[in-house]
């Protein structure tokens, strides 16, 4: 599969600065943070799991970086900007939780930014000729952190837990393609063929990319020998979660809720022995990330759950001790339009879409670190169809409004969540753009939880939100299923969803491309969303850390933490 265009741009600046100057800059940064600098922490709503709050959280009150240096021999400290909600894999709703779970547990495979996936617990896999039975073979060297082998029974057990109505798991939808879904405890049609081989039977022919990219990305394999005797209804109350034992590269030791989590290296990790001793995840407020990196209080940022502010980007690149990385993102921001409102028919929605000057947002607010979005795929995405690029055309927008009989005295409720400064500023540009074509809006700002409730209940006209995206084109299709919690536009027409969902059951690129071209054309016609922009992820890490693969994984930077090294 071809990689996303320009998905990695690595910049290393070697400017000689004195330690005195560094400390002076750092003091200024911290002072600025204390003076109330706004956070640009990325907030997105997940679209693959039933709980749409997913990667989107309200801006939490987090402590500034500790004054104590964490550059201890053998220890790597990683920062993220908000805390995990749980360490129970099947009930988490936040990608902040994924960041810590990714080092405790293993998934079957890991998805990469370039549209491929690589082995983790699974080392081989195949799909039957009828595209209904997925066979997965496990790495025979894989073991739990207590020394027990990882087996096919563990995979079967995990899948049944995710499916169990008794467990009532948040991420139950991850096993929805398989026969027996939600039919009862142990109803899922997955079975162990032998100690290291699992067969999973889909209810209907299903694309393997869809399974790996969309469904398996949130399934962490659990140890049956430690949890299997517990009834599903009681499993989340098991004392096991006080100090979980996984199969991943880091062994859980302790946590201070909302602040930090500490691990030791799993020196018996089956993929590679880590060359460091300890790993610490620390919650650090966004304005304090750069000062923490500069002062050796932080070694590395945690990918999409800890990115530098644009205001810090230029300064970060000037630091001799940092490596700065800008990666193209598959995540996007969009504006949902409440299609239930009779004064917002398709022609009005099309006019709104054409009136938005996305180039102004990308050049002015993102400083070029991103690109305009006219649909759910960036222009480099292999499923992108140029039909979505309606462009910036305010004159055509005015014509459409006239044809629709738009009442210029009407004022639209424009719901905007706080906590993401770029998005908040984009709302002002959009408001001005709409004013220019004769549409009045009233911006109503609220914390994200309040905002999410408002859009889900339909108490809005326009609403800004975001998605983490995916290399697989089926990522946002669920947003248009009429009965789904993530159907923020309240579209009652099944056409868009059904057209997109057909791609789950197409089995080569050419057939899927037809499905998703038709899907994108319907998005242009119906405009349930105005897609706005893709914002690059801006990461940095201290040069004492080596062998970092610069976010090859589209969702987490620490995907291969066991390969990292401490250089000094």
PAKE-953464 format. One record per residue (C-alpha): z, x, y; residue in three letters. Coordinates in steps of 0.2 Angstrom, whole numbers, padded with zeros to 4 digits, always signed. Layout:
ZXYALA
...
END
This chain:
+0000+0000+0000UNK
-0004+0007+0017UNK
+0011+0011+0028UNK
+0015+0002+0044UNK
+0006+0010+0060UNK
+0016+0023+0068UNK
+0032+0018+0058UNK
+0040+0034+0062UNK
+0040+0045+0078UNK
+0052+0059+0077UNK
+0057+0068+0093UNK
+0067+0083+0094UNK
+0071+0090+0111UNK
+0079+0108+0112UNK
+0085+0109+0129UNK
+0099+0122+0133UNK
+0114+0113+0140UNK
+0131+0121+0143UNK
+0146+0113+0134UNK
+0153+0110+0151UNK
+0138+0099+0156UNK
+0139+0090+0140UNK
+0157+0085+0142UNK
+0153+0080+0160UNK
+0139+0068+0154UNK
+0150+0062+0140UNK
+0164+0057+0153UNK
+0152+0048+0163UNK
+0145+0038+0148UNK
+0163+0033+0143UNK
+0167+0028+0161UNK
+0151+0018+0162UNK
+0156+0009+0146UNK
+0173+0005+0152UNK
+0166-0002+0168UNK
+0157-0015+0158UNK
+0140-0010+0153UNK
+0131-0023+0143UNK
+0127-0020+0125UNK
+0110-0021+0118UNK
+0115-0022+0101UNK
+0102-0030+0090UNK
+0106-0048+0084UNK
+0096-0057+0072UNK
+0097-0072+0060UNK
+0094-0069+0042UNK
+0080-0079+0035UNK
+0081-0076+0016UNK
+0099-0082+0013UNK
+0105-0100+0016UNK
+0118-0093+0029UNK
+0107-0090+0044UNK
+0121-0081+0054UNK
+0116-0066+0043UNK
+0113-0051+0053UNK
+0117-0060+0069UNK
+0135-0060+0075UNK
+0143-0062+0092UNK
+0147-0046+0101UNK
+0164-0041+0094UNK
+0177-0033+0103UNK
+0177-0016+0096UNK
+0186+0000+0100UNK
+0178+0015+0109UNK
+0175+0030+0099UNK
+0191+0039+0094UNK
+0195+0055+0103UNK
+0199+0064+0087UNK
+0184+0074+0081UNK
+0178+0068+0064UNK
+0167+0083+0061UNK
+0178+0089+0047UNK
+0172+0100+0033UNK
+0164+0089+0019UNK
+0166+0073+0029UNK
+0151+0062+0036UNK
+0156+0049+0048UNK
+0143+0035+0051UNK
+0145+0022+0065UNK
+0140+0003+0066UNK
+0143-0008+0080UNK
+0152-0023+0072UNK
+0163-0025+0057UNK
+0159-0031+0039UNK
+0164-0049+0035UNK
+0167-0046+0017UNK
+0165-0034+0003UNK
+0161-0047-0010UNK
+0142-0046-0012UNK
+0138-0064-0016UNK
+0147-0071-0001UNK
+0143-0060+0013UNK
+0133-0066+0028UNK
+0131-0050+0038UNK
+0120-0035+0037UNK
+0135-0025+0043UNK
+0143-0029+0026UNK
+0127-0024+0018UNK
+0129-0007+0026UNK
+0146-0003+0017UNK
+0140-0012+0001UNK
+0125-0001-0001UNK
+0136+0014-0004UNK
+0148+0005-0016UNK
+0135-0004-0027UNK
+0118-0002-0033UNK
+0103-0014-0032UNK
+0089-0014-0045UNK
+0076-0007-0033UNK
+0076-0003-0015UNK
+0062-0009-0003UNK
+0054+0003+0009UNK
+0047+0001+0026UNK
+0029+0005+0020UNK
+0029-0010+0009UNK
+0033-0001-0007UNK
+0049+0000-0017UNK
+0058+0013-0027UNK
+0070+0014-0042UNK
+0088+0012-0041UNK
+0097+0005-0056UNK
+0080+0000-0063UNK
+0068+0014-0067UNK
+0054+0003-0074UNK
+0048-0015-0073UNK
+0034-0026-0077UNK
+0028-0044-0075UNK
+0020-0054-0090UNK
+0002-0059-0089UNK
+0007-0077-0084UNK
+0017-0070-0070UNK
+0033-0079-0076UNK
+0043-0066-0085UNK
+0050-0051-0076UNK
+0056-0037-0088UNK
+0067-0024-0080UNK
+0072-0008-0089UNK
+0088+0001-0082UNK
+0091+0019-0080UNK
+0100+0025-0095UNK
+0111+0037-0086UNK
+0118+0024-0074UNK
+0137+0022-0075UNK
+0151+0013-0066UNK
+0163+0024-0056UNK
+0176+0022-0070UNK
+0164+0030-0082UNK
+0158+0015-0091UNK
+0139+0013-0093UNK
+0129+0001-0083UNK
+0120-0011-0096UNK
+0109-0026-0096UNK
+0124-0037-0099UNK
+0130-0032-0081UNK
+0113-0038-0074UNK
+0114-0054-0083UNK
+0132-0057-0078UNK
+0128-0054-0060UNK
+0113-0066-0060UNK
+0124-0079-0067UNK
+0137-0077-0054UNK
+0125-0078-0040UNK
+0118-0094-0048UNK
+0135-0102-0052UNK
+0139-0119-0044UNK
+0157-0115-0048UNK
+0156-0099-0038UNK
+0147-0108-0024UNK
+0140-0092-0018UNK
+0133-0090+0000UNK
+0118-0080-0007UNK
+0114-0092-0022UNK
+0097-0094-0015UNK
+0093-0076-0021UNK
+0090-0082-0039UNK
+0081-0098-0034UNK
+0064-0093-0042UNK
+0072-0092-0060UNK
+0072-0106-0072UNK
+0089-0114-0074UNK
+0093-0112-0055UNK
+0108-0122-0050UNK
+0108-0131-0067UNK
+0126-0125-0071UNK
+0136-0110-0075UNK
+0126-0098-0086UNK
+0111-0109-0085UNK
+0099-0096-0077UNK
+0086-0090-0089UNK
+0090-0071-0089UNK
+0094-0062-0105UNK
+0098-0045-0112UNK
+0084-0039-0124UNK
+0094-0023-0128UNK
+0107-0012-0120UNK
+0095-0007-0105UNK
+0082-0021-0104UNK
+0083-0038-0096UNK
+0071-0052-0096UNK
+0071-0064-0081UNK
+0060-0080-0083UNK
+0054-0088-0067UNK
+0052-0107-0066UNK
+0034-0105-0061UNK
+0022-0090-0059UNK
+0029-0079-0045UNK
+0023-0064-0036UNK
+0033-0048-0040UNK
+0033-0042-0022UNK
+0041-0058-0017UNK
+0055-0056-0030UNK
+0058-0037-0025UNK
+0057-0038-0006UNK
+0065-0055-0003UNK
+0076-0060-0017UNK
+0082-0044-0025UNK
+0086-0036-0008UNK
+0103-0045-0007UNK
+0108-0044-0026UNK
+0121-0030-0030UNK
+0124-0028-0048UNK
+0142-0031-0053UNK
+0153-0024-0068UNK
+0155-0037-0082UNK
+0168-0027-0090UNK
+0179-0029-0075UNK
+0175-0046-0070UNK
+0167-0055-0085UNK
+0184-0063-0091UNK
+0187-0072-0075UNK
+0180-0090-0073UNK
+0166-0091-0060UNK
+0177-0103-0049UNK
+0191-0089-0048UNK
+0180-0074-0047UNK
+0182-0071-0028UNK
+0201-0071-0030UNK
+0201-0057-0043UNK
+0212-0042-0038UNK
+0196-0031-0042UNK
+0190-0034-0024UNK
+0206-0025-0017UNK
+0198-0008-0023UNK
+0181-0012-0031UNK
+0173-0001-0043UNK
+0154+0000-0041UNK
+0140+0011-0048UNK
+0135+0018-0031UNK
+0136+0035-0023UNK
+0153+0032-0014UNK
+0170+0027-0021UNK
+0180+0015-0011UNK
+0197+0021-0005UNK
+0203+0011+0009UNK
+0199+0001+0025UNK
+0207-0004+0041UNK
+0200-0022+0044UNK
+0187-0022+0058UNK
+0189-0003+0062UNK
+0184+0008+0047UNK
+0181+0010+0029UNK
+0184+0026+0019UNK
+0176+0033+0003UNK
+0175+0049-0007UNK
+0160+0055-0015UNK
+0155+0049-0032UNK
+0152+0067-0039UNK
+0146+0059-0056UNK
+0133+0048-0047UNK
+0118+0046-0059UNK
+0104+0050-0047UNK
+0111+0065-0038UNK
+0128+0073-0035UNK
+0132+0071-0016UNK
+0134+0088-0007UNK
+0148+0081+0003UNK
+0166+0076-0001UNK
+0170+0061+0010UNK
+0161+0047+0019UNK
+0168+0036+0033UNK
+0161+0021+0041UNK
+0168+0017+0059UNK
+0165+0003+0070UNK
+0160+0009+0088UNK
+0155-0001+0103UNK
+0137+0001+0107UNK
+0140+0009+0124UNK
+0150+0022+0116UNK
+0138+0027+0102UNK
+0130+0041+0112UNK
+0146+0049+0119UNK
+0152+0049+0101UNK
+0137+0058+0094UNK
+0138+0071+0108UNK
+0156+0074+0106UNK
+0155+0076+0087UNK
+0165+0060+0084UNK
+0151+0052+0075UNK
+0138+0061+0064UNK
+0125+0047+0062UNK
+0121+0029+0067UNK
+0119+0016+0053UNK
+0101+0011+0056UNK
+0098-0007+0061UNK
+0116-0011+0063UNK
+0119+0003+0076UNK
+0105+0008+0088UNK
+0106+0017+0104UNK
+0103+0007+0120UNK
+0087+0010+0129UNK
+0097+0016+0144UNK
+0104+0030+0133UNK
+0088+0035+0124UNK
+0081+0047+0137UNK
+0098+0056+0138UNK
+0100+0056+0119UNK
+0083+0066+0117UNK
+0089+0079+0129UNK
+0104+0084+0118UNK
+0102+0100+0108UNK
+0114+0094+0094UNK
+0105+0078+0091UNK
+0089+0072+0081UNK
+0082+0056+0089UNK
+0071+0045+0079UNK
+0061+0030+0085UNK
+0054+0019+0071UNK
+0043+0004+0072UNK
+0053-0012+0066UNK
+0047-0027+0056UNK
+0061-0037+0065UNK
+0056-0048+0079UNK
+0063-0059+0093UNK
+0056-0077+0095UNK
+0059-0093+0105UNK
+0061-0108+0094UNK
+0054-0125+0102UNK
+0062-0141+0097UNK
+0048-0150+0089UNK
+0058-0166+0088UNK
+0057-0169+0107UNK
+0043-0181+0110UNK
+0039-0172+0127UNK
+0036-0156+0118UNK
+0020-0160+0108UNK
+0008-0146+0101UNK
-0002-0145+0117UNK
+0014-0142+0127UNK
+0020-0129+0114UNK
+0003-0120+0115UNK
+0004-0120+0134UNK
+0021-0112+0133UNK
+0015-0099+0121UNK
+0001-0094+0132UNK
+0011-0093+0148UNK
+0023-0079+0141UNK
+0019-0062+0148UNK
+0024-0052+0133UNK
+0017-0036+0140UNK
+0029-0037+0154UNK
+0043-0038+0142UNK
+0038-0023+0132UNK
+0033-0012+0146UNK
+0047-0017+0158UNK
+0062-0021+0147UNK
+0058-0011+0131UNK
+0050+0004+0141UNK
+0036+0004+0128UNK
+0047+0006+0113UNK
+0040-0009+0104UNK
+0025-0021+0105UNK
+0021-0039+0109UNK
+0023-0052+0095UNK
+0011-0066+0093UNK
+0016-0070+0075UNK
+0029-0064+0062UNK
+0018-0048+0058UNK
+0016-0033+0069UNK
-0003-0028+0072UNK
-0001-0014+0059UNK
+0005-0026+0045UNK
-0008-0028+0032UNK
-0006-0047+0032UNK
-0008-0048+0051UNK
-0022-0059+0057UNK
-0029-0058+0075UNK
-0030-0077+0076UNK
-0012-0077+0082UNK
-0016-0066+0097UNK
-0018-0080+0110UNK
-0014-0068+0124UNK
-0007-0071+0141UNK
-0017-0085+0149UNK
-0008-0095+0162UNK
-0023-0104+0168UNK
-0027-0111+0151UNK
-0009-0115+0149UNK
-0010-0126+0165UNK
-0026-0135+0157UNK
-0016-0139+0141UNK
-0002-0146+0151UNK
-0013-0157+0161UNK
-0021-0163+0145UNK
-0004-0167+0138UNK
+0001-0177+0154UNK
+0016-0165+0157UNK
+0029-0172+0169UNK
+0032-0157+0181UNK
+0049-0165+0186UNK
+0056-0163+0168UNK
+0068-0148+0166UNK
+0070-0140+0149UNK
+0086-0134+0141UNK
+0084-0115+0137UNK
+0098-0109+0126UNK
+0101-0091+0126UNK
+0114-0081+0116UNK
+0124-0068+0124UNK
+0127-0050+0117UNK
+0109-0043+0118UNK
+0105-0038+0135UNK
+0086-0036+0132UNK
+0085-0053+0125UNK
+0095-0060+0140UNK
+0083-0052+0152UNK
+0068-0057+0143UNK
+0074-0075+0145UNK
+0073-0073+0164UNK
+0055-0067+0163UNK
+0050-0082+0151UNK
+0059-0094+0164UNK
+0048-0086+0178UNK
+0032-0087+0167UNK
+0035-0105+0163UNK
+0039-0109+0182UNK
+0022-0102+0186UNK
+0013-0115+0175UNK
+0024-0130+0181UNK
+0038-0130+0168UNK
+0056-0130+0174UNK
+0069-0123+0163UNK
+0088-0122+0164UNK
+0096-0107+0155UNK
+0112-0111+0146UNK
+0120-0095+0140UNK
+0133-0095+0126UNK
+0140-0083+0112UNK
+0129-0083+0097UNK
+0140-0094+0086UNK
+0139-0108+0099UNK
+0121-0105+0102UNK
+0117-0106+0083UNK
+0126-0122+0082UNK
+0117-0129+0096UNK
+0099-0125+0089UNK
+0104-0131+0072UNK
+0110-0147+0078UNK
+0094-0149+0089UNK
+0104-0149+0106UNK
+0091-0139+0115UNK
+0073-0138+0120UNK
+0069-0119+0119UNK
+0080-0106+0111UNK
+0080-0087+0108UNK
+0084-0080+0092UNK
+0078-0066+0080UNK
+0074-0061+0063UNK
+0076-0045+0053UNK
+0059-0047+0046UNK
+0052-0039+0030UNK
+0037-0029+0024UNK
+0033-0044+0013UNK
+0024-0059+0022UNK
+0035-0073+0014UNK
+0050-0068+0025UNK
+0050-0081+0038UNK
+0041-0095+0028UNK
+0058-0103+0024UNK
+0061-0106+0042UNK
+0048-0120+0041UNK
+0055-0129+0026UNK
+0060-0146+0033UNK
+0077-0147+0024UNK
+0082-0129+0027UNK
+0097-0123+0037UNK
+0085-0110+0046UNK
+0073-0123+0052UNK
+0078-0120+0070UNK
+0062-0129+0077UNK
+0066-0145+0067UNK
+0048-0146+0061UNK
+0047-0161+0049UNK
+0029-0157+0043UNK
+0029-0148+0026UNK
+0012-0141+0029UNK
+0016-0124+0036UNK
+0030-0121+0023UNK
+0019-0126+0009UNK
+0005-0115+0014UNK
+0016-0100+0016UNK
+0025-0103+0000UNK
+0009-0103-0009UNK
+0009-0084-0006UNK
+0024-0083-0017UNK
+0013-0088-0032UNK
-0002-0078-0028UNK
-0004-0062-0037UNK
-0015-0050-0028UNK
-0017-0044-0010UNK
-0034-0053-0008UNK
-0027-0070-0013UNK
-0011-0068-0004UNK
-0021-0063+0012UNK
-0030-0080+0011UNK
-0013-0089+0010UNK
-0005-0080+0025UNK
-0021-0081+0036UNK
-0020-0100+0034UNK
-0001-0099+0037UNK
-0004-0089+0053UNK
-0017-0101+0059UNK
-0006-0116+0057UNK
+0008-0107+0067UNK
-0005-0105+0081UNK
-0009-0124+0080UNK
+0009-0131+0079UNK
+0019-0117+0088UNK
+0036-0121+0081UNK
+0040-0103+0087UNK
+0034-0092+0101UNK
+0035-0075+0094UNK
+0040-0063+0108UNK
+0041-0044+0103UNK
+0045-0031+0090UNK
+0058-0019+0097UNK
+0058-0001+0090UNK
+0074+0005+0081UNK
+0081+0020+0091UNK
+0092+0030+0080UNK
+0101+0047+0081UNK
+0111+0059+0071UNK
+0120+0075+0073UNK
+0111+0091+0067UNK
+0125+0095+0056UNK
+0118+0082+0045UNK
+0103+0086+0035UNK
+0090+0079+0023UNK
+0090+0062+0032UNK
+0075+0052+0027UNK
+0073+0044+0045UNK
+0074+0026+0040UNK
+0061+0024+0027UNK
+0071+0009+0021UNK
+0067-0005+0033UNK
+0085-0012+0033UNK
+0097+0002+0031UNK
+0097+0020+0036UNK
+0110+0025+0022UNK
+0099+0020+0008UNK
+0099+0038+0001UNK
+0116+0044+0007UNK
+0118+0055-0008UNK
+0104+0066-0003UNK
+0112+0070+0014UNK
+0119+0087+0017UNK
+0131+0095+0029UNK
+0122+0109+0037UNK
+0136+0117+0047UNK
END
